[in-house]
Amino acid sequence: MAALLEIKNLHAKVGNKEILKGLNLVIEAGEVHAIMGPNGCGKSTLSAVITGHPSYVVTEGKVLFKGKDLLKMTPDERANAGVFLAFQHPIELPGVGLAQFLKTALNAKRKFEGKESMDAVAFMKYMNVRATALGISNEMLKRPVNVGFSGGEKKRLETFQMAMLEPDFCILDEMDSGLDVDALKVVGQGVSVMRDAKRSFMIITHHDDLLQYVKPDKVSIMRDGVIIKTAGAELVKEVEASGYDKF
Amino acid sequence: MTNSNPFLIHAQDQVVVKNPDEKSWVFEVGKNGNLWVDFLQMTDDLDVLVSLQGEAAKCKINCAYLTNKNNNLNINIKVLHKHKKTTSEQYIRGIVTDESAVSFKGIIEIPKSSQKCDGRQHHRGLILSPKAKIEATPQLEIWADDVICSHGSAVGPLDQNQMFYLQTRGIPENEARKILLSSFLGDLMPDEFSDTIQKWMDENA
């Protein structure tokens, strides 16, 4: 089976500083792949490069998504091709209502796929089912995106956006940092519900909190801008027992 | 609406309005009076003087400016708290693009005899192109000591992290920009101006 995401010899820098130094990674369709590594190893840079953040410059290497060159696409084209990033620090959009924002995003995707826009009634139904499942209240849907929400609520909203857009490839960037157990459960539940034979997840983390709720198929250890080891879920226990220094 | 510099007076209780020419306005607000006026400036200068000259007079001035091409605008708004216990609010927001330039000067003056006044002025500007300019000069002339006064001015480009966040949700760049520009103006301007504003956004976002 072809890989959903294939990264070959990826080098990337921010400013003059090289952060990714020849990274290789393959994620199959349907796979939940955890990327673990100490702070500063380049994990978040990897998610920024895959999604096309303008501050990061790729100097060498390839990123193929469904066999296509992701690096040639704009961030919105990557999103509409099926890549989703749940942010470590979700961005506040004052004055932009969450429901309207999601409707615009969903219809942008439908337009990209050559489908008709969803009308207001169909959209409300589509949204309410997903909101209820993740404990998102009506009042939250009316508020501006990420404004005035607690850290846990913001992560819940990222999970909700993921459920709304139904991407093929979900990157969860440090979703578990600063989350209490209840919020972790919601994120874990969101992933579990969406997990299927086609959809893949890349879970970026530096400890095992979220991985207690979502069992990964594969785990890669990242250090100093490269993947140094890939194995099964048992690797999580090894990291928890003896840290990253042994790798 | 074809007027590119529309205004709307929402409230004018105990107000004497003088409008000597298209660009100049003087409002004299009397005792317990109330003035609320909105201005949208796209091509013309604006010069506003509000004189709060009776006890407990109050005013709200909302002003948005949207400029493009090589338009060069001067916007001057002065609120004079001539009497004690008067209240003023000024909200100014603007977007400039191409090679346009806006010079905004906002003055709150509270003489020594006008105690217990409350004057507020907030200005925010967005610069969409490297050759566009906003020069903001907020000026407080406060001589009374028992007053509340606040002002703030912030000018900058569109937030790249907000743009990126919208794009990661599949929203194309030009649409993302329009969303952020509309939300920047928020509900500062009345519905009556929304066609004019929408047209400007479509052509300049």
Chai-1 contact restraints between the chains, C-beta under 6 A:
chainA,res_idxA,chainB,res_idxB,connection_type,confidence,min_distance_angstrom,max_distance_angstrom,comment,restraint_id
A,T51,B,T168,contact,1.0,0.0,6.0,A-B,restraint_1
A,H53,B,F164,contact,1.0,0.0,6.0,A-B,restraint_2
A,P75,B,Q167,contact,1.0,0.0,6.0,A-B,restraint_3
A,P75,B,T168,contact,1.0,0.0,6.0,A-B,restraint_4
A,D76,B,Q167,contact,1.0,0.0,6.0,A-B,restraint_5
A,D76,B,G170,contact,1.0,0.0,6.0,A-B,restraint_6
A,D76,B,I171,contact,1.0,0.0,6.0,A-B,restraint_7
A,D76,B,P172,contact,1.0,0.0,6.0,A-B,restraint_8
A,A79,B,T168,contact,1.0,0.0,6.0,A-B,restraint_9
A,A79,B,G170,contact,1.0,0.0,6.0,A-B,restraint_10
A,N80,B,G170,contact,1.0,0.0,6.0,A-B,restraint_11
A,L85,B,T168,contact,1.0,0.0,6.0,A-B,restraint_12
A,I91,B,N161,contact,1.0,0.0,6.0,A-B,restraint_13
A,I91,B,Q162,contact,1.0,0.0,6.0,A-B,restraint_14
A,I91,B,Y165,contact,1.0,0.0,6.0,A-B,restraint_15
A,L93,B,Q162,contact,1.0,0.0,6.0,A-B,restraint_16
A,G95,B,S183,contact,1.0,0.0,6.0,A-B,restraint_17
A,G95,B,G186,contact,1.0,0.0,6.0,A-B,restraint_18
A,V96,B,I179,contact,1.0,0.0,6.0,A-B,restraint_19
A,V96,B,S183,contact,1.0,0.0,6.0,A-B,restraint_20
A,T104,B,I171,contact,1.0,0.0,6.0,A-B,restraint_21
A,A105,B,R169,contact,1.0,0.0,6.0,A-B,restraint_22
A,A105,B,G170,contact,1.0,0.0,6.0,A-B,restraint_23
A,A105,B,I171,contact,1.0,0.0,6.0,A-B,restraint_24
A,A108,B,G170,contact,1.0,0.0,6.0,A-B,restraint_25
A,A108,B,I171,contact,1.0,0.0,6.0,A-B,restraint_26
A,K109,B,G170,contact,1.0,0.0,6.0,A-B,restraint_27
